[in-house]
């Protein structure tokens, strides 16, 4: 059985499996020969060029196991009968940690103090604080739960929103009424047709003055022009690990908008995520070879 893996480390955790041939393809350079023989494909973290053409060439493909929680680059091009699994849980720790760090950085004005340090200026003043804030998590799944665990020591109130209501979790239909009370709004929703452009001018207008928007989801969830307008007015602040467009091009107005912290989609790019992705890859392949049910199978309800 031929498997394309994204790294030598991924190949190493599969070397002892019987009748498995691993070919490393990290997306840099041309694709290896033999795409028509690939049965399992584990794409790299950053999507490879020409995913539609590559998947169409994989005539024997049966399983695509991503190392990301998001599967939007692959799902529209998935051949009939091929199983798609994501890496739910792999990036929980890194993304949740980034979100907490981003909240504190913006509320305590760390970027401004770093600029002052570079100028050699002592700019004493009071700042905001995370304590006593109401944190609204929009898209409460495994990452949202990981974020809540990390917020437990910060004396905040967490409000949870997800597509499906359950005990302690509000449905999306109630989001409009919850926004005006939130001091921090964290976006963790998957990229779907329903969430694209969800955070538009009307959404942002419902946020309270001085509120902080944290986007650790996907850039397309937020209407960028609407966010820039709110930032330039000084009414809202934001911390963004993702953007639309992405990468954010040089000269884009979002770079210099006031009150925004931007990182280049690094929330889940940590050694912890790497270790957990390797464990997932091995466990999934063991299940696949044994004919057992796979974890994290993406269905129509994703």
N, C-alpha and C positions, 0 to 999 in steps of 0.2 A: 504494500500500500504506500503510495507516494503522498507526502504531506509537505506543503509549503509552510515554513515557519518564518517569523520576522527577525530572528536573531540566532546567533550561535548558542546563546544561553538557553533559548527555547529548544533548540535541537538537542542540547546536552541532557535536558530532563526527560527526553524521549528515547535516548540511545539504547536503553535496555529493553525496549518493547519489541516483541518478535515481529518480523516481517514488515517493519516500518522503515521507509526511506525518507529522511528529512532533507529538504532542499531549502537553503536560506535565501529568502527574498525580502529585503528591507525597503523596497520601493525605489531605491537609488539605482539609476542605470536601467538598462533594458531587462525585461522579465526573462527568467531562465527558460530554456527549452523544456518541452514536455508538459506544457499546461494541460494538454488533453488527457494526461494520465493522473492528474491530481484528484485525489478523493477527498482530502481534508485541506482546507486553506485557513491559515491563521494570519490575517493581514497585520501589517505593522501599525503602530500607534497613529502615524500620519498617513492618510489614505494615499495609495499608489496612483499613478496616472492611468487613465482609461480603464476604470473599473468595469464599465459595461462590456467592453471588448474582451477584457481578460476573463470575465466570468462566462461569457459566451463561448470562449475557447476551451473552458474546463468541462469537457463532455462527460467525464466520470465523476464530477463533483457531487458529494453527498452532504458535506457539512462545512459551514463557514462559522468559525469561532473567533469573534473579535476580541481584542484586548482593551476595548473601550466599552463604556456603558451605552453610548449612542451607536446606532446601527444605520443611520440615515444614508450614508454613502453606498450601502450594500443592498438594503431592502428593496429598493425599486427595481434592481437588476437581478434579483435572485431567481435562478432557473426553477421551473416547476419541480417539486419533489425534493428540493434541497433544504436542509434544516439550517436555520440561522440561530446562533446563540450569542448573547452578549457577555460582558464581563461584570455583571452586577456584583457589587461588593468589593471589587478589586481596588477601586479608587475612592472608596468611602472615606478612609482616614485622611488621605492627602487633600481631598476636596473640602471636607469638613474643617480641617485645620486651616486651609487657605481662607475659608469664609470667616472664621473667627479672627484670624490675623488681619484680614481686610477690614472688618468692622472696627477693630481697635485702632488700626492705622489711620483710618479716615476720621473716626470720632475723636481721637486724641491728637489729630493733626500732625502725625509723624512726617508726611512728605514735606509740609511747610517747615518743620523744624530742621529736617535734613538740608533743605535749601538754605536756611539761615545759618546752619553750621558751615556750609561751604562758603558763605559770605563772611563768616566770622562774626555773626551778629547774635546777641543775647536777646531773644524776642519773647520775654516772659509775658504770658497771658493765660487766662483760664481757657480750658477746652471742654468739649463734650465728653461724655462717658458712657460706657455700655451699661453700667449698673442701673437698674430700675427701668430699662427699656423694654418695650413690647416688640418682640421679634416675630415677624410673620414669615413662616416657611411655606413657599408656594411650590408644590410638587413634593409632598412628604412621602418619600420612599426610604430606601436603605441609607442614602446619603443624608437625607433629612434627619433620620433617627440618629445617625452618627454625629451630625451637627448638634442636635439637641443634647446628646450626652456630653459633648464638650462645652456646652453653654451652662451646664448645671451649676458650676461654681461662680458664675458671673452675676447672679442675682437678677435675672431677667425673667420675663414672662414669655413663654413660647406659645404661639398660635399656629396650628397645623392646618394646611389645606391640601387636598389631593383630589384627583379626578373622581374617586369613589369615596363616599362618606363612610366612616366607621367610628367606633367609639373614640372620642377625643380628637377626631379629625373632621374638619368641615369639608363639604363638597365645593367644587369650583363655583357653583351657582351662588355661593355666599361670599365669594371673594370681594365683590364690589363693595359690600357693606363693611368688610373688615379692613380695607385699605386705609380709610381715614384715621384709624386709631393706631396704626403701626408706626413705630419709630424706625424700624429696620425691616425692609422687605427683601427676602432672599429668594432668588429664582433658581429652582432645581428641577424644572420640568424637562421632559424629553423633547426633542425636536420632532414635532408632528405637524400635520396640516392644521390642527386645531390650535397649536401653541405658536405657530409662526405669526409674528406681528401682534401677539397678545398684549404686550406692554406698549400700547400706543399712547397718543396724546390724552385720550380720555382716562386711561388707566393711571397715567402719571399725574393727571390733574386731581385725581381722587386721593393721592398720597398727601399726607399732612406737610405743612411747611417745615423745612429743615430735615425731612426724613432722608434716610439713606437707602439706596437701591443697590443690592449685591447681585451680580449676575455671574453664577457659576454653572449656568445651563448651556445655552448656545446663543451665539450673537443674534441670530435671526428671530429670537423670541422678542427682542426689543426693537422698536422702530427708532433707528439711530437719530434721525433728524428731530424727532419729538424729544428724545432725551437730551440732545445738544441744546435745544431751545430752553428746556427746564434748567439745565446746568448754567447756561449763560445768564439766565435771569437770577441765579443765585438762590432759587427756592428749594432745589433738591441737590443732594450729593450722590455720588455713585462710586462703586468699586467694581471693575469689570475684568474678568479673566478671559472673556470672549467678546467678540465684536462683529458687527456687520457693516462693512466687509471685513474679512479676516484672511490674511493678516491686514491690520489697519495700515493703509498706505501713508507714506510721508506727506505731510501737509494737510491731512484730514482735520477738520475742525475739532473732532473729539480729543485729539492730542492735547490741545491747549485750552480746552474748556475748563472753567474753574470748578473746583470741588470734586474732581474725578481722579481716581487711582486706577491705572491700567497695567495689567500684567499680561504677557503673551501666551495665554492658554497653557499655563503651567501648573494649575491647581493639582492635577493628578499625576504630574510628572515627578515622581519621587522614588527613592529606593524601596519604600514600603510597597508602592504600587507594583514595581517590578517583581519583587519577591512574591506578591500575592498573585500576579498574573501567571507566573511560572507554575505555582501550585495549582491554579485553575486549569491551565493547559494540560498538565499531567493528569489531573483527576478526570477531566473530560475525555481525554483519549483512552484512559483505562475503562471508563464507562462505555465509550463508543466501541472499543474492541470486544468488550464483554457483552455487547448488545443490551446494556442497561439504559434506563431513561436518562437523558441528559439534563443538566441543570441550565437554567437561564434561557430556555427556549423562547424565542420571540414568536408571538402569535398575533392574530389580527387585532387583538385588544390592546396591544402595546401602545 
